Amino acid sequence: MNNPFVSIPESRILSESDDFLIIKDIFPVSPGHMLIISKREASDFFSLTDSERSQLNKSILITKSLIELEYKPD
């Protein structure tokens, strides 16, 4: 796989764990559109390890908090 996300500048990273990065999308579909990016190349969700899936759930909650803090959606 060719991963275009391997060289993201530190200044773009909003949150980071051992397994994932959270960044704002450069071309957002809507205000607050963020990306959760795996540090390990995986073909899909089902290719993640149990540990990675657990960390992904935590990253989703962190992303939700970041969106709520900045955009205060209804």
C-alpha positions as CSV (number, residue, x, y, z in Angstrom):
1,M,0.0,0.0,0.0
2,N,1.1,3.6,-0.6
3,N,0.1,5.6,2.5
4,P,-0.1,9.4,1.8
5,F,-0.5,10.1,5.5
6,V,2.9,8.9,6.7
7,S,4.5,12.4,6.4
8,I,1.9,14.6,8.1
9,P,3.6,17.6,9.8
10,E,3.4,17.6,13.6
11,S,1.6,21.0,13.4
12,R,-1.4,19.3,11.8
13,I,-1.8,16.6,14.5
14,L,-4.6,17.4,16.9
15,S,-4.2,14.2,19.0
16,E,-2.0,11.1,18.8
17,S,-2.0,7.7,20.4
18,D,0.3,4.7,19.8
19,D,-1.9,3.6,16.9
20,F,-3.7,6.6,15.5
21,L,-3.4,10.3,14.5
22,I,-6.3,12.8,14.5
23,I,-6.1,15.7,12.0
24,K,-8.5,18.1,10.4
25,D,-9.3,17.2,6.8
26,I,-7.7,19.6,4.4
27,F,-10.7,19.4,2.1
28,P,-13.6,19.1,4.7
29,V,-17.0,17.8,3.5
30,S,-18.5,19.8,6.4
31,P,-17.2,22.1,9.2
32,G,-15.4,19.9,11.8
33,H,-14.6,17.1,9.3
34,M,-11.6,15.2,10.8
35,L,-9.6,12.2,9.9
36,I,-8.5,9.4,12.2
37,I,-5.5,7.8,10.6
38,S,-3.9,4.5,11.5
39,K,-0.1,4.6,12.0
40,R,0.1,1.1,10.6
41,E,-1.1,0.4,7.1
42,A,-4.1,-1.8,7.1
43,S,-6.4,-2.6,4.2
44,D,-9.6,-2.1,6.3
45,F,-11.2,-2.1,9.8
46,F,-11.2,-5.9,9.9
47,S,-7.4,-5.9,9.4
48,L,-6.8,-4.0,12.7
49,T,-5.7,-5.9,15.7
50,D,-7.9,-6.1,18.8
51,S,-5.7,-3.5,20.5
52,E,-6.0,-1.2,17.5
53,R,-9.8,-1.5,17.3
54,S,-9.9,-0.6,21.0
55,Q,-7.7,2.4,20.5
56,L,-9.8,3.4,17.5
57,N,-12.9,3.6,19.7
58,K,-11.0,5.8,22.1
59,S,-9.8,8.0,19.1
60,I,-13.4,8.3,17.9
61,L,-14.5,9.7,21.4
62,I,-11.5,12.1,21.4
63,T,-12.5,13.3,17.9
64,K,-16.1,13.8,19.0
65,S,-14.9,15.9,22.0
66,L,-12.6,18.0,19.7
67,I,-15.5,18.7,17.3
68,E,-17.9,19.6,20.2
69,L,-15.3,21.9,21.8
70,E,-14.6,23.9,18.6
71,Y,-17.9,23.7,16.6
72,K,-20.5,23.2,19.3
73,P,-22.9,21.2,17.0
74,D,-26.5,20.7,17.8
